[in-house]
Amino acid sequence: MSQTFRPNSLALAVALAFPLAAFADSAARIEFSVGDVRALAADGSSRVVARGTELASGDTVDTGSGRAQMRFSDGSFVSLQPQTQFRIDKYAYAGKPDEDRGFFSLIKGGLRTITGLVGKVNRSNYKLTTSVATIGIRGTEFSVAYGNSINVTTGAGAVDVCNDAGCLTVADGESAYVANENTMPVIIEVKTDLPPPPPS
């Protein structure tokens, strides 16, 4: 994982301890962007994003040839690769495990994420959906590359990769491949290939 993406332990502890302090009503805030990264709102309006841009439920981030990193109000981080479209389907965090939600869609491209407090108690409250499979968490760090198929690598914790053919648990350090929505996910040796960001 890139050094610019991994927060130090103190920063992560502060983010998890005081996740709502800087967010008001937004779901997430852009921490880093390079290139022509845009956000498409649910009403169809489009805007360029930069450091400090706030994102809400319904927003789709399109990196184009650029990159972006965002922090959510529960302390989670998401790093988006070039040529990625990532939608915040429904997000709510108020420190109430039965009501908090983190539902996202990876429409295309790749991402790395360190999950936060949403889903730690009630795992069904967090899902990352693609047309091939849905990924649920057990409190973790993972990477996904998605085209017509998906590759998933778990960096810490575990994820459950599920589709119409069944579910597969991908544990710490393991990788999985899903050919399509009707084919069972399988463990593979090849790690998810996400190019590192260019030097700053």
C-alpha positions as CSV (number, residue, x, y, z in Angstrom):
1,M,0.0,0.0,0.0
2,S,1.3,3.5,-0.8
3,Q,2.8,5.5,1.9
4,T,0.6,8.5,1.2
5,F,-2.5,6.4,1.8
6,R,-1.6,4.6,5.0
7,P,-2.3,6.9,8.0
8,N,0.0,6.8,11.0
9,S,-1.3,5.2,14.1
10,L,-1.9,8.5,15.9
11,A,-3.8,10.0,13.0
12,L,-6.0,6.9,12.7
13,A,-6.6,6.9,16.5
14,V,-7.7,10.5,16.4
15,A,-9.9,9.9,13.3
16,L,-11.7,7.0,15.0
17,A,-12.0,8.7,18.3
18,F,-13.4,12.0,16.9
19,P,-14.8,11.1,13.5
20,L,-17.6,13.6,13.4
21,A,-15.6,16.6,14.5
22,A,-14.9,18.0,11.0
23,F,-17.7,16.6,8.9
24,A,-21.0,18.3,9.8
25,D,-23.6,16.7,7.5
26,S,-21.2,15.3,4.8
27,A,-20.3,11.6,4.4
28,A,-16.7,12.1,3.4
29,R,-14.1,14.7,2.6
30,I,-11.4,14.5,-0.1
31,E,-8.0,14.3,1.5
32,F,-6.0,14.2,-1.8
33,S,-6.7,14.5,-5.5
34,V,-4.6,14.8,-8.6
35,G,-5.8,15.2,-12.2
36,D,-9.4,16.0,-13.4
37,V,-11.3,14.2,-10.6
38,R,-15.0,15.0,-10.6
39,A,-18.1,14.2,-8.5
40,L,-21.5,13.6,-10.0
41,A,-24.3,14.3,-7.6
42,A,-27.6,12.4,-7.5
43,D,-29.3,15.4,-9.2
44,G,-27.0,15.1,-12.2
45,S,-24.8,18.1,-11.4
46,S,-21.0,17.7,-11.8
47,R,-18.2,19.4,-9.9
48,V,-14.4,19.2,-9.8
49,V,-13.1,17.9,-6.5
50,A,-10.0,19.0,-4.7
51,R,-8.6,18.6,-1.2
52,G,-11.4,19.6,1.3
53,T,-14.3,18.9,-1.1
54,E,-17.2,17.3,0.8
55,L,-19.1,14.3,-0.5
56,A,-22.6,13.1,0.4
57,S,-24.8,10.0,-0.2
58,G,-25.6,9.7,-3.8
59,D,-22.3,11.2,-5.1
60,T,-20.3,9.3,-7.6
61,V,-16.5,10.1,-7.8
62,D,-15.0,9.7,-11.3
63,T,-11.2,9.9,-11.2
64,G,-10.7,9.9,-15.0
65,S,-6.9,9.7,-15.5
66,G,-6.4,11.1,-11.9
67,R,-6.5,9.7,-8.4
68,A,-8.3,10.6,-5.2
69,Q,-8.3,9.7,-1.5
70,M,-11.1,10.4,0.8
71,R,-11.8,10.0,4.5
72,F,-15.3,9.2,5.8
73,S,-16.8,10.5,9.0
74,D,-16.4,7.0,10.7
75,G,-12.6,7.2,10.2
76,S,-12.5,5.0,7.1
77,F,-10.2,5.8,4.2
78,V,-10.7,5.0,0.5
79,S,-8.0,5.5,-2.2
80,L,-9.3,5.5,-5.8
81,Q,-7.2,4.4,-8.8
82,P,-7.2,6.1,-12.2
83,Q,-10.2,5.2,-14.4
84,T,-12.4,4.5,-11.4
85,Q,-16.0,5.3,-10.7
86,F,-17.1,4.9,-7.0
87,R,-20.6,5.8,-5.7
88,I,-21.7,6.5,-2.2
89,D,-25.1,4.7,-2.3
90,K,-26.2,5.3,1.3
91,Y,-24.0,6.5,4.1
92,A,-24.9,7.5,7.7
93,Y,-22.8,7.6,10.8
94,A,-23.8,8.8,14.2
95,G,-22.1,6.2,16.4
96,K,-25.3,4.0,16.6
97,P,-24.4,0.5,15.3
98,D,-28.0,-0.4,14.5
99,E,-28.6,2.7,12.4
100,D,-25.1,3.4,10.8
101,R,-24.8,2.5,7.1
102,G,-22.0,2.3,4.6
103,F,-23.3,1.1,1.2
104,F,-21.1,1.8,-1.8
105,S,-20.8,0.7,-5.4
106,L,-17.6,0.2,-7.4
107,I,-18.8,0.8,-11.0
108,K,-15.4,0.3,-12.5
109,G,-11.7,0.6,-11.7
110,G,-9.9,-0.1,-8.5
111,L,-9.6,1.0,-4.9
112,R,-7.9,0.4,-1.6
113,T,-9.7,0.9,1.7
114,I,-9.2,0.8,5.4
115,T,-12.6,0.5,6.9
116,G,-13.8,2.5,9.9
117,L,-16.4,2.2,12.6
118,V,-19.4,1.5,10.3
119,G,-19.9,-2.3,10.2
120,K,-17.6,-3.1,13.1
121,V,-20.5,-4.2,15.3
122,N,-23.1,-5.0,12.7
123,R,-21.3,-6.3,9.6
124,S,-24.4,-6.3,7.5
125,N,-24.4,-2.5,7.6
126,Y,-21.3,-2.3,5.3
127,K,-21.3,-3.4,1.6
128,L,-19.3,-2.7,-1.5
129,T,-21.2,-3.8,-4.6
130,T,-20.1,-4.5,-8.1
131,S,-22.1,-6.2,-10.9
132,V,-20.1,-9.3,-10.3
133,A,-20.1,-9.7,-6.5
134,T,-20.8,-7.9,-3.2
135,I,-18.1,-7.5,-0.6
136,G,-18.8,-7.5,3.1
137,I,-16.4,-6.9,5.9
138,R,-15.2,-8.1,9.3
139,G,-13.3,-4.9,10.1
140,T,-10.5,-4.8,7.6
141,E,-8.2,-3.4,5.0
142,F,-8.7,-4.6,1.4
143,S,-8.1,-3.8,-2.3
144,V,-10.4,-4.4,-5.3
145,A,-9.7,-4.3,-9.0
146,Y,-12.9,-4.5,-11.1
147,G,-13.4,-4.7,-14.9
148,N,-15.6,-7.5,-16.2
149,S,-14.4,-9.6,-13.3
150,I,-13.0,-8.7,-9.9
151,N,-9.9,-9.4,-7.9
152,V,-9.9,-8.9,-4.1
153,T,-6.9,-9.0,-1.8
154,T,-7.3,-8.7,2.0
155,G,-4.6,-6.8,3.8
156,A,-5.9,-7.3,7.3
157,G,-9.0,-8.9,8.8
158,A,-11.3,-10.7,6.4
159,V,-13.9,-10.0,3.7
160,D,-16.8,-12.0,2.5
161,V,-17.2,-12.1,-1.3
162,C,-20.7,-13.1,-2.4
163,N,-22.7,-13.5,-5.6
164,D,-25.4,-15.7,-7.0
165,A,-23.1,-18.8,-6.9
166,G,-22.2,-18.5,-3.2
167,C,-19.9,-16.8,-0.7
168,L,-16.2,-17.0,0.0
169,T,-14.3,-15.7,3.0
170,V,-11.0,-14.1,2.0
171,A,-8.8,-14.0,5.1
172,D,-5.8,-11.8,6.0
173,G,-3.2,-12.0,3.1
174,E,-5.4,-14.0,0.8
175,S,-6.7,-13.0,-2.7
176,A,-9.8,-14.1,-4.6
177,Y,-11.1,-13.9,-8.2
178,V,-14.7,-13.7,-9.4
179,A,-15.2,-14.3,-13.1
180,N,-18.8,-13.2,-13.3
181,E,-22.0,-13.0,-11.2
182,N,-22.8,-16.7,-11.7
183,T,-19.4,-18.2,-10.9
184,M,-18.3,-19.0,-7.4
185,P,-15.5,-16.8,-6.0
186,V,-12.2,-18.7,-5.7
187,I,-8.9,-18.2,-3.8
188,I,-6.0,-17.4,-6.1
189,E,-2.3,-16.8,-5.5
190,V,-2.1,-13.6,-7.5
191,K,-2.5,-10.4,-5.5
192,T,-4.7,-7.5,-6.7
193,D,-2.6,-5.4,-9.0
194,L,-3.1,-1.7,-8.2
195,P,-0.2,0.5,-9.4
196,P,1.3,2.7,-6.7
197,P,0.8,6.4,-7.0
198,P,3.5,8.5,-8.7
199,P,6.1,10.2,-6.4
200,S,4.7,13.4,-4.8
